Amino acid sequence: MSTPAGRLVVCPTPIGNLEDVTLRVLAALRDASVIACEDTRRTRVLLDRYGVTAPLISYHEHNERERASELVARMQVGETVALVSDAGMPLVSDPGFVLVQACVAAGLPVEVLPGPSSALAALVASGLPAERWRFVGFLPRKRGELARVLGTTPETLVAFEAPQRLVSTLRLLADQDAERPAAVCRELTKVHEEVRRGTAASLLSFYQESGVRGEVVLVVGAAPPGLGRLEEALGAVVVLVEAGARPRTAASVVAKLTGTGANELYRGVLGGRE
């Protein structure tokens, strides 16, 4: 007689307020044979709050492949594995993809429970259009890549940003279009939650003065028509410069090919090299 296979249950956890955990998630955590989590100490705080005693096993970006194989083997002999991240939905800018992929390949059931999401909470709180939107995870650190992401998105953009980089990102956004609408959603569901809406220029002015702390979700209105072409042209100039071309020469060549302004491209690439 064959042993019935187990399953994987993907469980979103609160992004700040522990009362946001769902009843279904708590039931899944109580029923699990083992809970795979990023940081056992952080997850234990949630489990202790609700009297969940299931054993924990670490599952993070540095041991994903090794742990995935181990957990699949456990599910194949009938165990139920609950997957959580430190906050929010696993796989969304968090570990978990390798395990889900391994379960699908092995023919194991994967159940995903709904729950807290900072990206969705920020999108709704921003007051910006939500019928079409794009989530990009953490924003790129390189100026050229960041400029392309911000300048070529034709729908509302939702992204995570480190507090120490928020001002420089808002400065780039304001350089592209000072009146572009945006919202900075900080410390969502926590004691010091803040949602500040305004133009790129007004938000830059505020956070330059006040500073930034805590976890940040940045929501940006759609890029205005024509901005995307400029950012793509600037990206081409950056590639040529990185390959050894002089900035002025690269800007001139790309300007002739794209119809954009050579001086504007030159100033843009110089700004990216500061």
PyMOL commands that set and color helices and strands:
alter all, ss='L'
color gray80, all
select helices_A, chain A and resi 18-20+23-31+40-49+64-76+97-106+118-126+143-151+163-176+200-210+227-242+247-258+262-272
alter helices_A, ss='H'
color red, helices_A
select strands_A, chain A and resi 7-10+34-37+56-58+80-83+110-112+133-138+156-161+181-186+194-199+216-220
alter strands_A, ss='S'
color yellow, strands_A
deselect
rebuild
show_as cartoon
